[in-house]
């Protein structure tokens, strides 16, 4: 699949920092590929954090992506830091 602008929303904004939420059926590996968020280059800034639900049509995961670069319209995010990776009970 690909980035869908309707699935990216602002959760909070302060002091030049934005906390976003994004949901997608794409895997975390797809989302953290350089260029995935290029269509949002005019909104995303280096240091912004994206709270994400990924692989929603499969084995859903939740986590955080850090926008690590945004230059000349090419956006890159770091690999997802997963939240809630284990449920022992």
MMTF fields as JSON, N, C-alpha, C and O atoms, coordinates in Angstrom:
{
  "mmtfVersion": "1.0.0",
  "mmtfProducer": "UNKNOWN",
  "numBonds": 355,
  "numAtoms": 356,
  "numGroups": 89,
  "numChains": 1,
  "numModels": 1,
  "chainsPerModel": [1],
  "groupsPerChain": [89],
  "chainIdList": ["A"],
  "bondAtomList": [4, 2, 8, 6, 12, 10, 16, 14, 20, 18, 24, 22, 28, 26, 32, 30, 36, 34, 40, 38, 44, 42, 48, 46, 52, 50, 56, 54, 60, 58, 64, 62, 68, 66, 72, 70, 76, 74, 80, 78, 84, 82, 88, 86, 92, 90, 96, 94, 100, 98, 104, 102, 108, 106, 112, 110, 116, 114, 120, 118, 124, 122, 128, 126, 132, 130, 136, 134, 140, 138, 144, 142, 148, 146, 152, 150, 156, 154, 160, 158, 164, 162, 168, 166, 172, 170, 176, 174, 180, 178, 184, 182, 188, 186, 192, 190, 196, 194, 200, 198, 204, 202, 208, 206, 212, 210, 216, 214, 220, 218, 224, 222, 228, 226, 232, 230, 236, 234, 240, 238, 244, 242, 248, 246, 252, 250, 256, 254, 260, 258, 264, 262, 268, 266, 272, 270, 276, 274, 280, 278, 284, 282, 288, 286, 292, 290, 296, 294, 300, 298, 304, 302, 308, 306, 312, 310, 316, 314, 320, 318, 324, 322, 328, 326, 332, 330, 336, 334, 340, 338, 344, 342, 348, 346, 352, 350],
  "bondOrderList": [1, 1, 1, 1, 1, 1, 1, 1, 1, 1, 1, 1, 1, 1, 1, 1, 1, 1, 1, 1, 1, 1, 1, 1, 1, 1, 1, 1, 1, 1, 1, 1, 1, 1, 1, 1, 1, 1, 1, 1, 1, 1, 1, 1, 1, 1, 1, 1, 1, 1, 1, 1, 1, 1, 1, 1, 1, 1, 1, 1, 1, 1, 1, 1, 1, 1, 1, 1, 1, 1, 1, 1, 1, 1, 1, 1, 1, 1, 1, 1, 1, 1, 1, 1, 1, 1, 1, 1],
  "groupList": [{"groupName": "UNK", "atomNameList": ["N", "CA", "C", "O"], "elementList": ["N", "C", "C", "O"], "formalChargeList": [0, 0, 0, 0], "bondAtomList": [1, 0, 2, 1, 3, 2], "bondOrderList": [1, 1, 2], "singleLetterCode": "X", "chemCompType": "L-PEPTIDE LINKING"}],
  "groupTypeList": [0, 0, 0, 0, 0, 0, 0, 0, 0, 0, 0, 0, 0, 0, 0, 0, 0, 0, 0, 0, 0, 0, 0, 0, 0, 0, 0, 0, 0, 0, 0, 0, 0, 0, 0, 0, 0, 0, 0, 0, 0, 0, 0, 0, 0, 0, 0, 0, 0, 0, 0, 0, 0, 0, 0, 0, 0, 0, 0, 0, 0, 0, 0, 0, 0, 0, 0, 0, 0, 0, 0, 0, 0, 0, 0, 0, 0, 0, 0, 0, 0, 0, 0, 0, 0, 0, 0, 0, 0],
  "groupIdList": [1, 2, 3, 4, 5, 6, 7, 8, 9, 10, 11, 12, 13, 14, 15, 16, 17, 18, 19, 20, 21, 22, 23, 24, 25, 26, 27, 28, 29, 30, 31, 32, 33, 34, 35, 36, 37, 38, 39, 40, 41, 42, 43, 44, 45, 46, 47, 48, 49, 50, 51, 52, 53, 54, 55, 56, 57, 58, 59, 60, 61, 62, 63, 64, 65, 66, 67, 68, 69, 70, 71, 72, 73, 74, 75, 76, 77, 78, 79, 80, 81, 82, 83, 84, 85, 86, 87, 88, 89],
  "secStructList": [7, 7, 7, 7, 4, 4, 4, 3, 3, 3, 3, 3, 3, 3, 6, 6, 3, 3, 3, 3, 3, 3, 3, 7, 1, 1, 7, 2, 2, 2, 2, 6, 1, 6, 6, 6, 6, 4, 4, 4, 6, 6, 6, 7, 7, 6, 6, 7, 3, 3, 3, 3, 3, 3, 7, 6, 6, 1, 1, 7, 3, 3, 3, 3, 3, 3, 3, 3, 3, 3, 3, 6, 6, 3, 3, 3, 3, 7, 7, 7, 3, 3, 3, 7, 7, 7, 7, 7, 7],
  "xCoordList": [0.838, 0.0, 0.882, 2.071, 0.311, 1.049, 0.469, -0.602, 1.189, 0.749, -0.622, -0.865, -1.513, -2.831, -2.975, -2.963, -3.112, -3.163, -4.32, -4.212, -5.416, -6.57, -6.283, -7.034, -5.214, -4.875, -3.845, -3.445, -3.407, -2.442, -3.16, -3.767, -3.094, -3.774, -2.902, -2.076, -3.104, -2.362, -3.001, -4.215, -2.161, -2.618, -2.317, -3.127, -1.142, -0.742, 0.333, 1.101, 0.364, 1.366, 1.796, 0.955, 3.118, 3.649, 5.108, 5.873, 5.485, 6.889, 7.569, 8.736, 6.866, 7.461, 7.54, 8.165, 6.922, 6.906, 5.475, 4.539, 5.308, 3.981, 4.007, 4.91, 3.007, 2.775, 1.641, 0.55, 1.901, 0.95, 0.432, 1.025, -0.681, -1.148, -1.33, -1.844, -0.896, -1.064, -1.492, -0.964, -2.435, -2.883, -2.832, -3.165, -2.407, -2.26, -2.237, -1.88, -2.62, -2.485, -1.058, -0.706, -0.235, 1.164, 1.947, 1.583, 3.009, 3.872, 4.784, 4.967, 5.344, 6.285, 7.473, 7.953, 7.953, 9.093, 8.763, 9.632, 7.539, 7.136, 7.069, 7.531, 6.497, 6.321, 7.659, 7.809, 8.636, 9.912, 10.852, 12.018, 10.375, 11.176, 11.263, 10.269, 12.463, 12.643, 11.671, 11.57, 10.964, 10.04, 8.588, 7.712, 8.3, 6.911, 6.032, 4.904, 6.538, 5.755, 6.046, 5.759, 6.602, 6.951, 5.771, 5.95, 4.587, 3.414, 3.059, 2.291, 3.604, 3.37, 4.588, 4.671, 5.524, 6.779, 6.555, 7.343, 5.494, 5.238, 4.694, 4.617, 4.317, 3.767, 4.728, 4.798, 5.467, 6.325, 7.665, 8.27, 8.116, 9.407, 10.311, 9.839, 11.606, 12.586, 12.32, 12.186, 12.246, 11.973, 10.522, 10.216, 9.623, 8.229, 8.151, 8.985, 7.158, 6.944, 5.583, 4.593, 5.558, 4.322, 3.979, 4.722, 2.854, 2.313, 1.555, 0.695, 1.86, 1.287, 0.694, 1.174, -0.374, -0.919, -0.637, -1.146, 0.174, 0.567, 0.107, -0.231, 0.099, -0.31, -1.71, -1.96, -2.61, -3.95, -4.791, -5.796, -4.4, -5.13, -4.501, -4.988, -3.419, -2.713, -2.521, -3.486, -1.264, -0.923, -0.587, 0.571, -1.596, -1.417, -0.333, -0.187, 0.432, 1.459, 1.242, 0.667, 1.7, 1.685, 3.079, 3.862, 3.393, 4.726, 4.918, 3.975, 6.177, 6.561, 7.573, 8.505, 7.377, 8.346, 8.839, 8.034, 10.14, 10.729, 11.063, 11.72, 10.624, 10.993, 12.458, 12.801, 13.323, 14.768, 15.317, 16.362, 14.627, 15.069, 13.904, 12.957, 14.014, 13.035, 13.767, 13.888, 14.248, 15.022, 14.615, 14.508, 14.393, 14.026, 12.811, 12.726, 11.881, 10.653, 10.757, 9.794, 11.923, 12.109, 12.121, 12.998, 11.124, 10.966, 11.451, 11.173, 12.18, 12.599, 12.275, 12.471, 11.778, 11.526, 12.399, 12.733, 12.759, 13.53, 12.663, 11.437, 13.308, 12.577, 11.626, 11.914, 10.501, 9.498, 9.987, 10.549, 9.768, 9.973, 8.628, 7.678, 8.557, 7.287, 6.833, 7.643, 5.528, 4.902, 4.082, 3.376, 4.176, 3.355, 3.701, 2.817, 4.97, 5.39, 5.084, 5.181, 4.719, 4.444, 3.213, 2.948, 2.476, 1.326, 1.397, 0.977, 1.94, 2.161, 0.939, 0.92, -0.084, -1.293, -2.514, -3.622],
  "yCoordList": [-1.175, 0.0, 1.238, 1.159, 2.362, 3.607, 4.551, 4.305, 5.632, 6.657, 7.19, 7.466, 7.33, 7.915, 9.118, 8.972, 10.304, 11.524, 11.522, 12.122, 10.861, 10.842, 10.08, 10.204, 9.3, 8.499, 9.155, 8.566, 10.38, 11.117, 12.285, 13.105, 12.365, 13.452, 13.978, 13.255, 15.251, 15.911, 15.56, 15.665, 15.143, 14.907, 16.116, 16.494, 16.723, 17.877, 18.655, 18.102, 19.967, 20.834, 21.846, 22.459, 22.029, 23.037, 23.306, 22.384, 24.572, 24.98, 24.406, 24.019, 24.348, 23.852, 22.341, 21.816, 21.631, 20.166, 19.699, 20.268, 18.655, 18.077, 16.592, 15.862, 16.166, 14.751, 14.319, 14.888, 13.321, 12.845, 11.466, 10.76, 11.084, 9.699, 9.265, 10.016, 8.024, 7.468, 6.016, 5.279, 5.608, 4.216, 3.7, 4.419, 2.432, 1.865, 0.344, -0.255, -0.263, -1.71, -2.084, -3.263, -1.088, -1.343, -1.798, -1.473, -2.541, -2.995, -1.857, -0.871, -2.004, -1.012, -0.854, 0.262, -1.938, -1.872, -1.035, -0.332, -1.098, -0.279, 1.196, 2.063, 1.463, 2.847, 3.519, 4.706, 2.793, 3.446, 3.507, 3.872, 3.161, 3.314, 4.786, 5.51, 5.228, 6.622, 6.928, 6.169, 8.03, 8.451, 8.101, 8.611, 7.251, 6.848, 8.062, 8.129, 9.023, 10.201, 11.426, 12.549, 11.238, 12.379, 13.302, 14.518, 12.759, 13.585, 14.505, 15.452, 14.237, 15.068, 15.912, 16.444, 16.036, 16.748, 18.187, 18.721, 18.819, 20.208, 20.335, 21.448, 19.235, 19.264, 18.69, 19.193, 17.645, 16.947, 17.663, 18.102, 17.773, 18.396, 17.403, 16.503, 17.579, 16.759, 16.905, 18.017, 15.783, 15.768, 15.485, 15.14, 15.623, 15.247, 13.754, 12.976, 13.367, 11.958, 11.529, 12.251, 10.341, 9.771, 8.531, 7.548, 8.585, 7.413, 6.639, 7.203, 5.355, 4.624, 3.286, 2.601, 2.936, 1.584, 1.063, 1.603, 0.013, -0.528, -1.969, -2.63, -2.441, -3.813, -4.097, -5.164, -3.131, -3.245, -4.349, -4.759, -4.833, -5.929, -7.281, -8.321, -7.257, -8.498, -8.596, -8.6, -8.675, -8.709, -7.297, -6.883, -6.552, -5.132, -4.894, -5.637, -3.826, -3.37, -1.883, -1.188, -1.407, 0.015, 0.454, -0.314, 1.696, 2.178, 3.625, 4.34, 4.046, 5.424, 5.494, 4.693, 6.458, 6.782, 8.201, 9.088, 8.43, 9.753, 10.237, 9.521, 11.436, 12.007, 12.404, 13.353, 11.681, 11.897, 12.835, 13.453, 12.952, 13.911, 14.295, 13.535, 15.502, 16.022, 17.079, 18.23, 16.683, 17.59, 17.415, 16.292, 18.513, 18.516, 17.628, 16.987, 17.599, 16.837, 15.357, 14.618, 14.901, 13.486, 13.349, 13.881, 12.622, 12.422, 11.028, 10.056, 10.942, 9.636, 9.599, 10.583, 8.455, 8.237, 7.071, 6.177, 7.103, 6.005, 4.756, 4.833, 3.601, 2.363, 2.541, 3.285, 1.852, 1.981, 1.419, 0.325, 2.177, 1.692, 1.137, 1.889, -0.174, -0.822, -0.598, -0.562, -0.447, -0.311, -1.582, -2.05, -2.129, -3.292, -4.524, -5.146, -4.885, -6.016, -7.378, -8.402, -7.398, -8.685, -8.573, -7.531, -9.673, -9.758, -11.119, -12.12, -11.158, -12.444, -12.969, -14.135, -12.143, -12.597, -12.334, -12.653],
  "zCoordList": [0.0, 0.0, 0.0, -0.311, 0.343, 0.353, 1.392, 1.946, 1.648, 2.576, 2.168, 0.993, 3.148, 2.932, 3.858, 5.08, 3.275, 4.08, 5.073, 6.142, 4.741, 5.651, 6.941, 7.908, 6.968, 8.143, 9.056, 10.06, 8.716, 9.525, 10.177, 9.488, 11.502, 12.203, 13.339, 13.897, 13.665, 14.739, 16.083, 16.258, 17.02, 18.389, 19.268, 20.114, 19.062, 19.87, 19.127, 18.341, 19.403, 18.804, 19.846, 20.504, 20.003, 20.92, 20.593, 20.311, 20.633, 20.488, 19.254, 19.317, 18.144, 16.903, 16.808, 15.887, 17.738, 17.759, 17.547, 18.109, 16.731, 16.527, 16.861, 16.453, 17.605, 17.896, 16.982, 17.02, 16.168, 15.159, 15.511, 16.327, 14.892, 14.902, 13.457, 12.628, 13.163, 11.823, 11.948, 12.781, 11.136, 11.113, 9.686, 8.744, 9.528, 8.193, 8.243, 9.258, 7.139, 6.991, 6.592, 6.588, 6.256, 5.896, 7.128, 8.259, 6.903, 7.994, 8.449, 7.735, 9.625, 10.147, 9.205, 9.008, 8.627, 7.704, 6.47, 5.953, 5.999, 4.857, 5.241, 4.5, 6.39, 6.836, 7.091, 6.802, 7.624, 7.917, 6.718, 6.87, 5.548, 4.33, 3.963, 4.023, 3.581, 3.16, 2.031, 1.067, 2.154, 1.115, 1.373, 0.676, 2.346, 2.604, 2.871, 2.383, 3.64, 4.016, 3.145, 3.559, 1.96, 1.111, 0.835, 0.761, 0.685, 0.398, 1.571, 1.4, 2.744, 3.921, 4.278, 5.385, 3.358, 3.618, 4.065, 4.846, 3.581, 3.963, 5.385, 5.906, 6.023, 7.382, 8.417, 9.538, 8.057, 9.015, 9.173, 8.195, 10.43, 10.713, 11.43, 12.124, 11.254, 11.965, 13.459, 13.97, 14.145, 15.578, 15.92, 17.061, 14.956, 15.208, 15.505, 15.041, 16.272, 16.603, 16.071, 16.188, 15.486, 14.956, 15.784, 15.78, 16.488, 17.178, 16.109, 15.431, 15.948, 14.818, 15.21, 16.113, 14.495, 14.49, 13.094, 12.111, 13.002, 11.704, 11.559, 12.541, 10.328, 10.005, 10.564, 11.124, 10.403, 10.982, 10.36, 10.941, 9.199, 8.563, 8.884, 8.442, 9.655, 9.993, 11.496, 12.261, 11.909, 13.324, 13.755, 13.691, 14.194, 14.484, 15.509, 16.48, 15.265, 16.185, 16.422, 15.584, 17.555, 17.853, 18.203, 18.761, 17.875, 18.191, 17.839, 17.498, 17.931, 17.686, 16.553, 16.485, 15.669, 14.626, 14.887, 15.171, 14.798, 14.898, 13.496, 12.74, 13.134, 11.837, 11.937, 12.642, 11.234, 11.343, 10.28, 10.486, 9.137, 8.121, 7.225, 7.023, 6.698, 5.754, 4.938, 5.36, 3.779, 2.937, 1.486, 0.994, 0.811, -0.609, -0.886, -1.934, 0.055, -0.134, 0.162, -0.043, 0.648, 0.989, 2.503, 3.184, 3.02, 4.464, 4.829, 4.126, 5.936, 6.452, 7.937, 8.65, 8.399, 9.819, 10.281, 9.504, 11.566, 12.135, 12.227, 12.135, 12.41, 12.629, 13.814, 14.752, 13.754, 14.803, 16.126, 16.178, 17.195, 18.547, 19.0, 19.222, 19.132, 19.411, 20.84, 21.766, 21.006, 22.317, 22.561, 21.667, 23.752, 24.1, 23.291, 22.701, 23.254, 22.417, 23.041, 22.365, 24.316, 24.942, 25.845, 26.444, 25.923, 26.827, 27.485, 26.904, 28.721, 29.379, 30.111, 30.505, 30.303, 30.995, 30.185, 30.616]
}
